Amino acid sequence: MNMTFDGASPADIRPDPLPLAALRSGDGPSLPAGILVAIATTGRPEVLSPTLAAVAGQSRPPDRILVCVAGSTDLRLDPAIAGLGLLAAPKGLTRQRNAILDRVRPGEIVLFLDDDFLPAPDYLERLEAGFLAHPEVVMMTGRVLADGICGPGLTHAQAARLVAEAGPAPPAQLTQVHNGYGCNMAFRAGPVLGGLRFDERLPLYGWLEDVDFSRRLAPFGRIVRNEALRGVHLGVKSGRTSGLRLGYSQVANPLYLIGKRSMAPRRALAMLARNLVANGLKSLRPEPWTDRRGRLRGNLIALGDLVRGRMRPERALDLP
């Protein structure tokens, strides 16, 4: 297997940035120099392995695969996967994704997949065609055929069946969207080479990190959903943030992003209110797969911190 484990300092290997003016004007590289599939994972090797197999088996294979783990037990190696690079970083979605971004090369298309997202076999082929045909697009996200995050979760076998039942992909149709969906979002390397990173103040699961990153990417080009890019998000529950911590982030993170101006107050407050109401009502009869009462407690702790003037996203790390 062609595999590397890179423990070098990011400062030692980061490519030279492109001029910001070129990135904004679109004068940078317009054709992709390759597709990098990037996955940050923690504590779910049994979930990651089938996902990597699906990525390696694409009709248009990836040029590189980078997986960032938080520990040596996060990955079970498959010798059939060529071009797999391994990175280690402190636990946390934004930190692990940034460790990957430090290794991006000029001209690449970077595709971030969750470790439990199963792409259709032609996903990368359609992705490359989409970026080649639309140089004005800086980010693409795909159509999620089913999302297990809204229920008890799906298995890879169930996801594969759903993809097969969906039939051939439709023609590429681009729809302007506010942000990419973090389980499957691809973007041009230029802004990353210029210094754009995920906000590491959004800890652990990184609630809303995809919205924040997308909105800071928006000045560089269009953000679209491409209907020809399809897949299933399993929504596996193992390895996720505790209900208490997630509940805190559901309040703290959108308010923090209002301050950063990467979320409009109306949108952020509406999301906050929906989560608070859902957690309150469903705490009476919680779903077996969701810690509604823990989330509600986290919501209330964050609101208490807000009143006391001490609310911050990192506070979630102090909760059990």
N, C-alpha and C positions, 0 to 999 in steps of 0.2 A: 504494500500500500504506500502511495506517495503521501506521506503525512509529516507535518512539522508541528512542533510545540514551541511557541514563541514566547519567551519570557523577557524580551528586551524592553527597555524603556521606550514609551511612545515617542519621546523626543528624538530617539536614535533612528527611527524608521519612518517618521511621518514624511510624506512627499512634500516638495516645495509647493506652496499655495499658488493658485492662479490669481492674476490681478482681479480685484473685486469688480472693477469697471467692466472687465470682459465677461464676468459671470452674470452681471446684471443686464448687459446688452445682448447676451447670447452669442458673443464672438468666440467663446471657448469651444472645445471639441463638440461637434454636433452629432457625430456617429459614435455609438458605444464601442469602447475598446474591449469589451467583455462583460459578462454578467457575474457578479459576486453574490452568492446566496449566503446570507448572514443569519445566524441563529444564536440567541442567548438562552441558556438553559441552566436550571438548578434543580437537582434532586429528582429527575424524571428520566433516567436512561431508558426505561422500558417504553416510554412515549416517544423519545427522540429517535430511537433506532429505526422504526418504520418510516418516520418522516424523512430521515436522511436517505433511506432506500428509495422513496418516492422522488426525491430531488435528483438523486443520481440516475434514475431511470427516465428522466424527461426526454421527450423527442428532440429537444435542443438541449444538450447537457450544459450544466453551468461551467464557466471557465475556472471558477474557484468556489470553494465552500469554506467558510470560516465559522467555527463553533466556539463560543466563549463560555467556559464553565467556571463555577465558583469553587469546585473541589474535584479531586481525582475520581470520585465515585459517580460523577454526573454523566459519564459517557461510557457506553459499551462499544468498543471499536469493531467495525466491520471491514475486513480486508478487501472487500469488493468495491469500496468507495474510493475512487481515485481523486487526488487533488484536495484532500481534506486537511485543512489547517486547524490546529487547536490553540486556543488562547486561554489564559487564566486571569481573572480579575476579581476584586472583592464582590461579594454577593449584592445584587441589586440590578434591576433591569437596565436602568439608565447607565450605570457604571459599566456593565458588561457590553452593552451596545456601543458605548464610546470606545471601549478597548478595541472593538472591531473597526470602528470608523478611523482610528489611528493608523490602520493598515490599508486604507482605501488607496487605489491607484488612479492616476489621471485617466479620464475618459470612461471609467467603469459605470455600469448601472448597478446600484446596490439594492438588492431585494432583501428586506427583513421579513423573515417568517417566524411566527411562534413555533415552538417545538411541537405543538399539537395542531398545526395547520397542515392539511393534506391538499396539495395543489393538484389540479387536473394534469394529466400527462403532457399536455401541450402548453402549459402555463408559460414556461420560459420562451418557447417559440413565439407565442402571441405577444409576450412582453417585449421582446426584442423588436418585433415588427411594429409595435405601437410606438416605441420611442424613435425608431428610424423614420416613421411616417409623420411624426409630430414633434419637430425640434423645439416648438414653443412650450412643450410640456416638461415640467421639472419633476413631477411626482405622479405616479399611477398607483391606484389601489384596485383590487379586483372585486368581483361579485361573490359574496359568501352564500353558497347554496343552502347551507344550514349552519346554525351556530349553537353548539352545545352549551355555551356559556349561559344561555337562557333556561337551561333545564339541568338534568342530572349529568349531562355530558354524553359524548358518543365514543365508540371504539373506532380504531382504524378500519376494521372490517365494515362497520356501518357506514363510515365516511366514504370508503371506496365504492360501496354499493350506490350511495347517493350520487357520486360523481358519474358512475357508469349510467345510471338511470337518466341523468340529465341530457345524455346524448351529445352530439357534436356541438362545439362552441358556436355561438352566433357570430355574425360579422362584428368587427370592432366598432363599438359605439361609445363615444366619450361623453361623459356627463360631468360638468363642473361640480366639485364637492368642496366642502369647507375644510376637510382634513382627510388624510389617509387613515385607514383602520390598521392599528398596530400589528395585527396578526398577519397581514400581508400588505406591505407597502414598499414600493420601489421608487428610487429617485436617482438623479444624475449626481455624479461625484463632485462636480464643480464647487457647489456651496460648502461641501464638507472639507474640501481641500483648502477653502478659504477660512475655515475655522468653525463652521457650524457644528454644534454638538447637542446631544440630549442634556437636559437640565438635571444634574445630579442631586439637586435639592429635592427632587421627587424620588423618594426612597422606595426600596423593596419592589413591589409590583409596578411602581411607577404610574399610578393612576393618572390618566390624561396626558401622559408623556407624548403620545402620538399627536394629540391636538396641538400641544405647545410646539413640537418640532415642525409640524406641518405649517403652522401659521408663521413661524420664523423663516420657513422655506418659501412662502408664498411670493415675496418680492422678486424671486428669481424666475418665475414662470407659472404656468397653469398647474393646478392640482385637479386631477380627474379620476373618475372611476371608469375603467374599461370593462365593458360587459363580456369581452372575449376572455378575460382572465377569471378563472373560476376555481373554487376550492371549497373545502369544508373545514370549519374551525371546530375541533373536537370539544373544547371547553373542559378539558380534564381538570378535576378538582384537586388532585394531589399536588403538593408542592406550592400551593398558592398562599398568599398572605392571610393571616388570621382575620376573622371577622371584625375583631376589635380594631386592629390596625387599619384594615380597609375602610371601616366606617369613619375613622378619623380622617383618612385621606379623602374620602368622599366630600368632606366639608373643607378641609384645609387646602387641598390642591386647587380647586376652582377659584377660591378666594385669592390664593397666591397668584394664579395666572391672570386674574383681573388686574392685580398690581403690576404685572409684567406687560400688560396690554396684549397678551396673546390669546385672551378670551374676552369677548364682549360681556359686560356685566349682565345683560339680560339673558344671554345664553348660559352663562355660568350659574347664575342664581336659579334659573329654571331647572337645570340639571341637579343642583344641590337640593332644591325643594322636592323634586320627584323622588330622589333617593331617600330623603328623610321621611316622606310620606309612605313610600313603599316599605321601608324598614319598620316603621311604626305599625302599619296595618298588618303586615305579614308576620310580625313578631307574635301576634296572637295565635296564629297557626302556621309556624314556619315550615318551609319546604325541608325535607330531610337532607338535601344537598347544600343548603345555604344557612350560614350562621346569622340569621336575621337579628337575633337579640344581641349578639356581639357587635354587629354593624351599628345597631341603634345606639348601643352604649358608646361606641366610638364616635358616632355623630354628636352625641350630647357632650362628650368630653371636649371635642373640638369647639363646639359652640361656647362651652364654659371658658375655654382658653381664649376664644375671641373676645368675650366680655372682659376678661382680665388683661387683655392686651398682650398675651404671650403665645398666641397661636402661630405655628410655623410647620411646614410640611415634615421636617425631620423629626418632629415630636412623636410621630408614629413609631419610630424606632425605640422609644422609651416604654411602649406599651407591650404587654405580653402577647 
